[in-house]
Amino acid sequence: MVWPLIVFTGLVFGISGLLSKSLIDRGVDSFTVTAVPFLIGGGVAWLVAWRAGDIRWRALGAGAALGVINSSVPALLFNIGFETLSAGLVTLILSLGPVLTAALAHLVFEDERFTRMKGLGLVLAFAGVAALIAAPGVIEGASYRGAAWTFAGALLAGGSAILMRLYAVRHGALALIPPQLAVAGVTPIVAGIVFGRTLVPEGGFAGNDLLIMAVIGVGASYAGVRTLLLANQRGTTGQVAMVAYLIPLVGVGGGIIFLDERLTPWIVVGGGLILAGIALGGRASSAQEPQGVEGV
């Protein structure tokens, strides 16, 4: 089944987004917040793959390509957006990605036709995200440059989702993870040096900064990417793209449960629209003939 994988991925990505935002607000450079978790996740992935005998050298190039265009660059652009934008606005822009994914999937895959039901599901889910951030002040004072970087990240993530499914079906999801995460960790470091970013904060990291990045690395960079690739191998890009609409629900739900934030009518309406959109769009995105890789 693909939906448990999608739900789990939405949970860990949503939590990691909140943790990344907290690190950036405390002064940790966005390039560092991107690089360190991927490096930690990559180390875990290589160890697991080596012990399981699941290292496939023919998948290195595909995994490396995904590491750049599907992992490190989109994540880096989102984290740069966090420097000047609220988490709510970043989430809203991020939710445009599945629309591009659905359109490209219609052109690439015969089992992913764009239908009215799928379009309605995407509209409902996007409207739900907009309702979640309808509180006053969420969009006020937003940086146009930050919004542009985040939008570019959403487009790249939405477009590269097609490549992720193609590679997951061709090579097997588990073979892609080690090179993908390793390259995703190295890329922001190289880019940070080129652009003169301060990768280590003045005075060093705070007491729990590295611990938080380790949690992101194991939870999102390794476990999240692993389940996302497995979902692409077993389902369709249209189904997997719904992860983007689960992320804001995690953020809002976490605020209500752990931060004593108030449950408002907008949250109820937004949550309902998102769930309805996911159910409708996910059902319309089901493949006529399931695809998979034998032996994985």
C-alpha positions as a LaTeX table, in Angstrom:
\begin{tabular}{lrrr}
\hline
Residue & $x$ (\AA) & $y$ (\AA) & $z$ (\AA) \\
\hline
Met1 & 0.00 & 0.00 & 0.00 \\
Val2 & 1.25 & 3.46 & $-0.88$ \\
Trp3 & $-0.82$ & 5.70 & 1.42 \\
Pro4 & 0.87 & 4.76 & 4.73 \\
Leu5 & 4.17 & 5.75 & 3.12 \\
Ile6 & 2.73 & 9.07 & 1.97 \\
Val7 & 1.25 & 9.87 & 5.39 \\
Phe8 & 4.52 & 9.02 & 7.16 \\
Thr9 & 6.50 & 11.17 & 4.73 \\
Gly10 & 4.16 & 14.10 & 5.26 \\
Leu11 & 4.58 & 13.79 & 9.03 \\
Val12 & 8.37 & 13.72 & 9.07 \\
Phe13 & 8.72 & 16.44 & 6.42 \\
Gly14 & 6.28 & 18.68 & 8.29 \\
Ile15 & 8.15 & 18.26 & 11.57 \\
Ser16 & 11.53 & 18.80 & 9.92 \\
Gly17 & 10.28 & 22.01 & 8.31 \\
Leu18 & 9.32 & 23.42 & 11.71 \\
Leu19 & 12.67 & 22.39 & 13.18 \\
Ser20 & 14.57 & 23.91 & 10.24 \\
Lys21 & 12.68 & 27.19 & 10.64 \\
Ser22 & 13.57 & 27.27 & 14.36 \\
Leu23 & 17.27 & 26.78 & 13.57 \\
Ile24 & 17.31 & 29.51 & 10.91 \\
Asp25 & 15.49 & 31.92 & 13.24 \\
Arg26 & 18.24 & 31.28 & 15.81 \\
Gly27 & 20.95 & 32.32 & 13.34 \\
Val28 & 22.11 & 29.02 & 11.82 \\
Asp29 & 22.82 & 29.55 & 8.13 \\
Ser30 & 20.27 & 28.03 & 5.74 \\
Phe31 & 23.09 & 26.33 & 3.79 \\
Thr32 & 24.19 & 24.58 & 6.99 \\
Val33 & 20.63 & 23.62 & 7.93 \\
Thr34 & 20.37 & 21.99 & 4.50 \\
Ala35 & 23.77 & 20.28 & 4.37 \\
Val36 & 24.22 & 18.72 & 7.81 \\
Pro37 & 20.96 & 16.71 & 7.94 \\
Phe38 & 21.55 & 15.34 & 4.44 \\
Leu39 & 25.11 & 14.32 & 5.38 \\
Ile40 & 23.87 & 12.56 & 8.52 \\
Gly41 & 21.05 & 10.88 & 6.59 \\
Gly42 & 23.51 & 9.89 & 3.89 \\
Gly43 & 25.82 & 8.27 & 6.44 \\
Val44 & 22.92 & 6.24 & 7.81 \\
Ala45 & 21.84 & 5.28 & 4.27 \\
Trp46 & 25.30 & 4.01 & 3.25 \\
Leu47 & 25.61 & 2.00 & 6.47 \\
Val48 & 22.17 & 0.41 & 6.03 \\
Ala49 & 22.77 & $-0.31$ & 2.33 \\
Trp50 & 26.21 & $-1.83$ & 3.02 \\
Arg51 & 24.90 & $-4.11$ & 5.78 \\
Ala52 & 21.96 & $-5.18$ & 3.61 \\
Gly53 & 24.12 & $-5.69$ & 0.52 \\
Asp54 & 21.89 & $-3.25$ & $-1.39$ \\
Ile55 & 24.54 & $-1.01$ & $-2.95$ \\
Arg56 & 24.00 & $-0.94$ & $-6.72$ \\
Trp57 & 26.75 & 0.88 & $-8.58$ \\
Arg58 & 24.61 & 1.36 & $-11.70$ \\
Ala59 & 22.24 & 3.50 & $-9.62$ \\
Leu60 & 24.93 & 5.97 & $-8.49$ \\
Gly61 & 24.43 & 8.42 & $-11.35$ \\
Ala62 & 20.65 & 8.47 & $-11.00$ \\
Gly63 & 20.89 & 8.87 & $-7.23$ \\
Ala64 & 23.41 & 11.70 & $-7.58$ \\
Ala65 & 21.14 & 13.52 & $-10.04$ \\
Leu66 & 18.20 & 13.23 & $-7.63$ \\
Gly67 & 20.46 & 14.46 & $-4.83$ \\
Val68 & 20.98 & 17.75 & $-6.64$ \\
Ile69 & 17.70 & 18.52 & $-8.40$ \\
Asn70 & 15.19 & 16.77 & $-6.14$ \\
Ser71 & 16.78 & 17.09 & $-2.69$ \\
Ser72 & 19.49 & 19.65 & $-2.00$ \\
Val73 & 18.53 & 22.52 & $-4.33$ \\
Pro74 & 14.77 & 22.54 & $-3.52$ \\
Ala75 & 15.48 & 22.14 & 0.22 \\
Leu76 & 18.07 & 24.92 & 0.08 \\
Leu77 & 15.67 & 27.26 & $-1.72$ \\
Phe78 & 12.94 & 26.54 & 0.86 \\
Asn79 & 15.37 & 27.22 & 3.72 \\
Ile80 & 16.48 & 30.49 & 2.08 \\
Gly81 & 12.79 & 31.37 & 1.93 \\
Phe82 & 12.55 & 30.71 & 5.68 \\
Glu83 & 15.08 & 33.51 & 6.23 \\
Thr84 & 12.56 & 36.19 & 5.20 \\
Leu85 & 9.16 & 34.48 & 5.03 \\
Ser86 & 6.82 & 32.95 & 7.55 \\
Ala87 & 6.51 & 29.17 & 7.65 \\
Gly88 & 2.88 & 29.55 & 6.53 \\
Leu89 & 3.73 & 31.45 & 3.36 \\
Val90 & 6.56 & 29.04 & 2.48 \\
Thr91 & 4.08 & 26.18 & 2.89 \\
Leu92 & 1.53 & 27.87 & 0.64 \\
Ile93 & 4.09 & 28.37 & $-2.15$ \\
Leu94 & 5.34 & 24.81 & $-1.68$ \\
Ser95 & 1.82 & 23.50 & $-2.26$ \\
Leu96 & 1.96 & 24.74 & $-5.86$ \\
Gly97 & 4.41 & 21.94 & $-6.64$ \\
Pro98 & 1.81 & 19.14 & $-6.99$ \\
Val99 & $-0.01$ & 21.13 & $-9.67$ \\
Leu100 & 3.13 & 21.10 & $-11.85$ \\
Thr101 & 3.71 & 17.44 & $-11.00$ \\
Ala102 & 0.22 & 16.48 & $-12.14$ \\
Ala103 & 0.57 & 18.40 & $-15.39$ \\
Leu104 & 3.96 & 16.86 & $-16.25$ \\
Ala105 & 2.84 & 13.37 & $-15.24$ \\
His106 & $-0.02$ & 13.68 & $-17.73$ \\
Leu107 & 2.55 & 14.18 & $-20.49$ \\
Val108 & 5.05 & 11.51 & $-19.36$ \\
Phe109 & 3.07 & 8.58 & $-17.93$ \\
Glu110 & 0.23 & 6.81 & $-19.69$ \\
Asp111 & $-1.28$ & 5.74 & $-16.36$ \\
Glu112 & $-1.49$ & 9.31 & $-14.98$ \\
Arg113 & $-4.02$ & 11.18 & $-17.09$ \\
Phe114 & $-5.06$ & 14.62 & $-15.82$ \\
Thr115 & $-8.79$ & 14.45 & $-15.13$ \\
Arg116 & $-11.40$ & 16.87 & $-13.81$ \\
Met117 & $-11.53$ & 14.93 & $-10.54$ \\
Lys118 & $-7.76$ & 15.25 & $-10.12$ \\
Gly119 & $-7.92$ & 18.97 & $-10.88$ \\
Leu120 & $-10.74$ & 19.47 & $-8.37$ \\
Gly121 & $-8.75$ & 17.62 & $-5.73$ \\
Leu122 & $-5.72$ & 19.87 & $-6.28$ \\
Val123 & $-7.88$ & 23.00 & $-6.11$ \\
Leu124 & $-9.54$ & 21.88 & $-2.88$ \\
Ala125 & $-6.23$ & 20.98 & $-1.23$ \\
Phe126 & $-4.60$ & 24.26 & $-2.24$ \\
Ala127 & $-7.63$ & 26.20 & $-0.97$ \\
Gly128 & $-7.30$ & 24.33 & 2.31 \\
Val129 & $-3.65$ & 25.37 & 2.68 \\
Ala130 & $-4.64$ & 28.98 & 1.94 \\
Ala131 & $-7.32$ & 28.78 & 4.63 \\
Leu132 & $-4.82$ & 27.47 & 7.19 \\
Ile133 & $-2.63$ & 30.55 & 6.81 \\
Ala134 & $-5.53$ & 33.03 & 6.58 \\
Ala135 & $-4.70$ & 34.42 & 10.02 \\
Pro136 & $-3.79$ & 38.15 & 10.02 \\
Gly137 & $-0.11$ & 38.91 & 9.59 \\
Val138 & 0.93 & 35.69 & 7.89 \\
Ile139 & 1.61 & 37.29 & 4.51 \\
Glu140 & 2.21 & 40.89 & 5.66 \\
Gly141 & 5.77 & 42.11 & 5.25 \\
Ala142 & 6.75 & 39.23 & 3.01 \\
Ser143 & 9.95 & 39.46 & 0.99 \\
Tyr144 & 9.43 & 39.23 & $-2.76$ \\
Arg145 & 12.95 & 37.86 & $-3.17$ \\
Gly146 & 12.30 & 35.17 & $-0.57$ \\
Ala147 & 9.02 & 34.31 & $-2.26$ \\
Ala148 & 10.79 & 34.04 & $-5.63$ \\
Trp149 & 13.41 & 31.63 & $-4.23$ \\
Thr150 & 10.70 & 29.52 & $-2.60$ \\
Phe151 & 8.62 & 29.47 & $-5.78$ \\
Ala152 & 11.65 & 28.30 & $-7.75$ \\
Gly153 & 12.12 & 25.51 & $-5.21$ \\
Ala154 & 8.47 & 24.48 & $-5.54$ \\
Leu155 & 8.76 & 24.32 & $-9.32$ \\
Leu156 & 11.96 & 22.28 & $-9.17$ \\
Ala157 & 10.52 & 19.87 & $-6.59$ \\
Gly158 & 7.31 & 19.48 & $-8.59$ \\
Gly159 & 9.11 & 18.87 & $-11.86$ \\
Ser160 & 11.79 & 16.54 & $-10.50$ \\
Ala161 & 9.10 & 14.32 & $-8.93$ \\
Ile162 & 8.67 & 12.86 & $-12.42$ \\
Leu163 & 12.34 & 11.90 & $-12.53$ \\
Met164 & 12.10 & 10.40 & $-9.05$ \\
Arg165 & 9.37 & 7.98 & $-10.14$ \\
Leu166 & 11.23 & 7.04 & $-13.32$ \\
Tyr167 & 14.44 & 6.28 & $-11.41$ \\
Ala168 & 12.67 & 4.52 & $-8.53$ \\
Val169 & 10.95 & 2.15 & $-10.94$ \\
Arg170 & 14.11 & 1.61 & $-13.02$ \\
His171 & 16.72 & 1.13 & $-10.27$ \\
Gly172 & 14.75 & 0.35 & $-7.11$ \\
Ala173 & 14.13 & 2.92 & $-4.41$ \\
Leu174 & 16.62 & 1.61 & $-1.86$ \\
Ala175 & 19.56 & 1.69 & $-4.28$ \\
Leu176 & 19.05 & 5.43 & $-4.93$ \\
Ile177 & 19.06 & 6.64 & $-1.33$ \\
Pro178 & 22.81 & 6.53 & $-0.42$ \\
Pro179 & 24.13 & 8.49 & $-3.43$ \\
Gln180 & 21.13 & 10.84 & $-3.37$ \\
Leu181 & 21.63 & 11.87 & 0.26 \\
Ala182 & 25.43 & 12.04 & 0.03 \\
Val183 & 25.34 & 14.38 & $-2.97$ \\
Ala184 & 22.49 & 16.36 & $-1.37$ \\
Gly185 & 24.71 & 16.98 & 1.66 \\
Val186 & 27.84 & 17.99 & $-0.23$ \\
Thr187 & 26.08 & 20.34 & $-2.69$ \\
Pro188 & 25.03 & 23.03 & $-0.12$ \\
Ile189 & 28.52 & 23.03 & 1.40 \\
Val190 & 30.14 & 23.69 & $-1.98$ \\
Ala191 & 27.50 & 26.32 & $-2.80$ \\
Gly192 & 27.94 & 27.94 & 0.62 \\
Ile193 & 31.69 & 28.26 & 0.11 \\
Val194 & 31.21 & 29.68 & $-3.40$ \\
Phe195 & 28.70 & 32.29 & $-2.21$ \\
Gly196 & 30.68 & 33.15 & 0.92 \\
Arg197 & 28.11 & 31.97 & 3.45 \\
Thr198 & 29.06 & 31.54 & 7.11 \\
Leu199 & 28.48 & 27.82 & 7.51 \\
Val200 & 29.39 & 27.80 & 11.23 \\
Pro201 & 27.72 & 30.48 & 13.41 \\
Glu202 & 29.93 & 32.94 & 15.27 \\
Gly203 & 30.70 & 31.40 & 18.62 \\
Gly204 & 29.81 & 27.96 & 17.35 \\
Phe205 & 26.53 & 26.08 & 17.44 \\
Ala206 & 24.13 & 26.38 & 20.37 \\
Gly207 & 23.74 & 23.45 & 22.75 \\
Asn208 & 21.09 & 21.54 & 20.83 \\
Asp209 & 21.54 & 22.81 & 17.26 \\
Leu210 & 23.52 & 19.77 & 16.12 \\
Leu211 & 21.09 & 17.45 & 17.92 \\
Ile212 & 18.15 & 19.03 & 16.08 \\
Met213 & 19.95 & 18.68 & 12.74 \\
Ala214 & 20.70 & 15.05 & 13.58 \\
Val215 & 16.99 & 14.46 & 14.23 \\
Ile216 & 16.15 & 16.06 & 10.87 \\
Gly217 & 18.87 & 13.97 & 9.23 \\
Val218 & 17.61 & 10.63 & 10.51 \\
Gly219 & 13.90 & 11.44 & 10.47 \\
Ala220 & 13.43 & 13.42 & 7.26 \\
Ser221 & 16.61 & 13.12 & 5.21 \\
Tyr222 & 16.90 & 9.36 & 5.62 \\
Ala223 & 13.52 & 7.93 & 6.70 \\
Gly224 & 11.47 & 10.54 & 4.82 \\
Val225 & 13.38 & 10.23 & 1.55 \\
Arg226 & 13.35 & 6.43 & 1.87 \\
Thr227 & 9.57 & 6.28 & 2.21 \\
Leu228 & 9.12 & 8.89 & $-0.52$ \\
Leu229 & 11.15 & 6.82 & $-2.98$ \\
Leu230 & 9.33 & 3.63 & $-2.02$ \\
Ala231 & 6.02 & 5.46 & $-2.53$ \\
Asn232 & 7.16 & 6.55 & $-6.00$ \\
Gln233 & 8.11 & 2.97 & $-6.80$ \\
Arg234 & 4.74 & 1.58 & $-5.71$ \\
Gly235 & 2.35 & 4.41 & $-6.57$ \\
Thr236 & 2.02 & 7.34 & $-8.95$ \\
Thr237 & 3.55 & 10.80 & $-8.84$ \\
Gly238 & 0.05 & 12.23 & $-8.45$ \\
Gln239 & $-0.49$ & 10.26 & $-5.26$ \\
Val240 & 2.96 & 11.02 & $-3.86$ \\
Ala241 & 2.62 & 14.74 & $-4.63$ \\
Met242 & $-0.14$ & 14.90 & $-2.00$ \\
Val243 & 2.66 & 14.88 & 0.61 \\
Ala244 & 2.92 & 18.65 & 0.07 \\
Tyr245 & $-0.62$ & 19.09 & 1.41 \\
Leu246 & $-0.03$ & 17.00 & 4.54 \\
Ile247 & 2.91 & 19.15 & 5.67 \\
Pro248 & 0.84 & 22.22 & 6.70 \\
Leu249 & $-1.59$ & 20.00 & 8.59 \\
Val250 & 1.31 & 18.67 & 10.63 \\
Gly251 & 2.53 & 22.17 & 11.40 \\
Val252 & $-0.87$ & 23.46 & 12.46 \\
Gly253 & $-1.71$ & 20.32 & 14.43 \\
Gly254 & 1.62 & 20.44 & 16.23 \\
Gly255 & 1.02 & 24.06 & 17.19 \\
Ile256 & $-2.37$ & 23.22 & 18.68 \\
Ile257 & $-1.14$ & 20.13 & 20.56 \\
Phe258 & 2.27 & 21.27 & 21.78 \\
Leu259 & 2.22 & 25.09 & 21.67 \\
Asp260 & $-1.31$ & 25.74 & 22.99 \\
Glu261 & $-2.29$ & 27.51 & 19.79 \\
Arg262 & $-6.00$ & 28.16 & 19.30 \\
Leu263 & $-8.18$ & 26.02 & 17.04 \\
Thr264 & $-9.97$ & 28.51 & 14.77 \\
Pro265 & $-12.78$ & 28.07 & 12.23 \\
Trp266 & $-10.25$ & 28.75 & 9.45 \\
Ile267 & $-8.19$ & 25.77 & 10.63 \\
Val268 & $-11.24$ & 23.52 & 10.69 \\
Val269 & $-12.29$ & 24.62 & 7.19 \\
Gly270 & $-8.75$ & 24.41 & 5.84 \\
Gly271 & $-8.13$ & 20.97 & 7.31 \\
Gly272 & $-11.39$ & 19.68 & 5.89 \\
Leu273 & $-10.60$ & 21.04 & 2.42 \\
Ile274 & $-7.12$ & 19.52 & 2.47 \\
Leu275 & $-8.39$ & 16.09 & 3.47 \\
Ala276 & $-11.14$ & 16.24 & 0.85 \\
Gly277 & $-8.65$ & 17.33 & $-1.82$ \\
Ile278 & $-6.19$ & 14.58 & $-0.90$ \\
Ala279 & $-8.94$ & 11.93 & $-0.98$ \\
Leu280 & $-10.32$ & 13.15 & $-4.31$ \\
Gly281 & $-7.01$ & 13.86 & $-6.01$ \\
Gly282 & $-5.38$ & 10.71 & $-4.66$ \\
Arg283 & $-8.20$ & 8.52 & $-5.91$ \\
Ala284 & $-8.06$ & 10.15 & $-9.33$ \\
Ser285 & $-4.27$ & 9.65 & $-9.43$ \\
Ser286 & $-4.34$ & 5.88 & $-8.90$ \\
Ala287 & $-2.52$ & 4.03 & $-11.67$ \\
Gln288 & $-4.50$ & 1.64 & $-13.83$ \\
Glu289 & $-1.63$ & $-0.87$ & $-13.69$ \\
Pro290 & 0.63 & $-0.73$ & $-10.60$ \\
Gln291 & 4.33 & $-0.45$ & $-11.37$ \\
Gly292 & 7.18 & $-1.81$ & $-9.31$ \\
Val293 & 10.67 & $-3.22$ & $-9.41$ \\
Glu294 & 10.97 & $-6.94$ & $-9.07$ \\
Gly295 & 12.81 & $-8.16$ & $-6.03$ \\
Val296 & 12.68 & $-4.90$ & $-4.03$ \\
\hline
\end{tabular}
